Amino acid sequence: MENSSKFASRRVYQVLAPDMHGCMWFVPRYLRPQKPPKGFDTVVKCAHFVSLIPFLEDWQAFLGDTDMWCTSQQFLDILAGDWEEHAIMLANFFEHLSQVDPEKCGAEIFLVLGTGIPEGETVYVMRRDKKTGDVAFWNAR
């Protein structure tokens, strides 16, 4: 019992996220089905596309220590982003594939905020297959 309470105290919870202007938004605002570029029609191809976009921490891009979340369009305009931007775009691509071809790509898609090794605080995409129930965590970077 004692160990579980220590673990729970280290969990990462986030309901609101700041945008580029410092306004706080409900996290699901960033999530919506997004059609991937032409030719990226599988989850593996979408993950590869997103991983090709350079990784850049917010403090490096915006000269400050404030965390901010960009929409997928802002992410593409800047052509760089950190954990949140990569995960948001990948989740949006997965959601689109799931809706367009539910027989082949049908899945429930979630953003998972947590702590990873060696990343530290990070964001993953969790994909649970609707047919098999198999769960996979994707590091969008």
C-alpha positions as CSV (number, residue, x, y, z in Angstrom):
1,M,0.0,0.0,0.0
2,E,2.8,2.4,0.9
3,N,4.5,1.9,-2.5
4,S,1.4,2.5,-4.5
5,S,0.9,5.9,-2.8
6,K,4.5,6.9,-3.7
7,F,3.9,5.9,-7.3
8,A,0.6,7.8,-7.5
9,S,2.3,11.0,-6.2
10,R,4.7,10.9,-9.2
11,R,2.0,10.6,-11.9
12,V,1.7,13.3,-14.5
13,Y,-1.8,14.8,-14.8
14,Q,-2.6,17.6,-17.2
15,V,-6.0,18.8,-18.2
16,L,-5.0,22.2,-19.6
17,A,-2.1,23.1,-21.9
18,P,-0.8,26.5,-22.9
19,D,-0.7,27.5,-26.5
20,M,1.9,29.8,-28.2
21,H,0.2,32.9,-26.8
22,G,0.0,31.6,-23.2
23,C,-3.7,30.9,-23.2
24,M,-4.7,27.7,-21.5
25,W,-6.8,25.1,-23.5
26,F,-8.4,21.8,-22.7
27,V,-6.0,19.2,-24.0
28,P,-8.6,17.5,-26.3
29,R,-8.7,20.7,-28.3
30,Y,-5.5,19.6,-30.0
31,L,-6.8,16.1,-30.9
32,R,-8.9,15.6,-34.1
33,P,-8.6,13.3,-37.1
34,Q,-6.0,14.6,-39.5
35,K,-5.4,13.2,-42.9
36,P,-1.7,12.3,-43.3
37,P,0.2,13.3,-46.5
38,K,-0.4,11.3,-49.6
39,G,1.2,7.9,-49.5
40,F,1.3,7.6,-45.7
41,D,-1.6,5.2,-45.3
42,T,-0.4,2.9,-42.5
43,V,0.4,3.5,-38.9
44,V,4.1,2.7,-39.5
45,K,4.3,5.1,-42.4
46,C,2.6,7.8,-40.4
47,A,5.0,7.2,-37.4
48,H,7.9,7.4,-39.8
49,F,6.7,10.7,-41.3
50,V,6.2,12.3,-37.9
51,S,9.6,11.1,-36.7
52,L,11.3,12.9,-39.6
53,I,10.2,16.3,-38.2
54,P,13.1,17.7,-36.1
55,F,12.8,17.6,-32.3
56,L,13.3,21.0,-30.6
57,E,12.4,21.7,-27.0
58,D,10.2,24.7,-26.3
59,W,12.9,26.5,-24.4
60,Q,15.2,26.2,-27.5
61,A,12.6,27.4,-29.9
62,F,11.0,30.2,-27.9
63,L,13.8,31.4,-25.6
64,G,12.1,30.7,-22.3
65,D,11.4,27.9,-19.9
66,T,7.6,27.9,-20.4
67,D,6.0,24.8,-21.9
68,M,3.6,25.3,-24.8
69,W,1.6,23.1,-27.1
70,C,1.3,23.8,-30.8
71,T,-1.5,22.7,-33.1
72,S,-0.5,20.3,-35.9
73,Q,-0.5,23.2,-38.4
74,Q,1.7,25.4,-36.2
75,F,4.0,22.3,-35.8
76,L,4.3,22.0,-39.6
77,D,4.8,25.8,-40.0
78,I,7.7,25.8,-37.5
79,L,9.0,22.5,-38.8
80,A,10.1,21.5,-35.3
81,G,8.5,20.5,-32.0
82,D,8.9,18.6,-28.8
83,W,7.2,15.6,-27.3
84,E,3.7,17.1,-27.4
85,E,3.7,18.2,-31.0
86,H,5.1,14.9,-32.3
87,A,2.5,12.9,-30.2
88,I,-0.4,15.1,-31.2
89,M,0.3,14.9,-34.9
90,L,0.8,11.1,-34.7
91,A,-2.4,10.6,-32.6
92,N,-4.3,12.7,-35.2
93,F,-3.0,10.7,-38.1
94,F,-3.9,7.4,-36.3
95,E,-7.4,8.7,-35.5
96,H,-7.9,9.5,-39.2
97,L,-6.7,6.1,-40.3
98,S,-9.0,4.5,-37.8
99,Q,-12.0,6.3,-39.1
100,V,-11.2,5.9,-42.8
101,D,-10.3,2.1,-42.7
102,P,-11.7,0.6,-39.4
103,E,-11.3,-2.9,-40.7
104,K,-7.5,-2.5,-41.2
105,C,-6.6,0.3,-38.8
106,G,-9.5,0.5,-36.3
107,A,-8.2,1.5,-32.9
108,E,-8.8,3.7,-29.9
109,I,-6.2,6.4,-29.7
110,F,-4.9,8.1,-26.5
111,L,-2.2,10.6,-25.5
112,V,-0.2,9.3,-22.5
113,L,1.7,11.8,-20.5
114,G,4.3,10.4,-18.2
115,T,7.9,9.9,-17.4
116,G,10.1,7.8,-19.7
117,I,13.7,6.6,-19.6
118,P,15.8,8.3,-20.8
119,E,13.5,11.1,-21.9
120,G,12.2,12.3,-18.5
121,E,8.7,13.9,-18.9
122,T,7.3,12.9,-22.2
123,V,4.2,12.2,-24.2
124,Y,3.5,8.9,-26.0
125,V,0.6,7.8,-28.2
126,M,-1.3,4.7,-27.0
127,R,-3.1,2.7,-29.7
128,R,-5.5,-0.1,-28.6
129,D,-6.6,-2.3,-31.5
130,K,-10.4,-2.6,-31.6
131,K,-10.4,-6.2,-32.9
132,T,-7.7,-7.8,-30.8
133,G,-7.4,-5.4,-27.8
134,D,-3.6,-5.3,-28.3
135,V,-2.1,-2.1,-26.9
136,A,1.0,-0.4,-28.3
137,F,2.8,2.7,-27.1
138,W,4.4,4.9,-29.8
139,N,7.2,7.3,-29.2
140,A,6.4,9.8,-31.9
141,R,9.9,11.2,-31.9
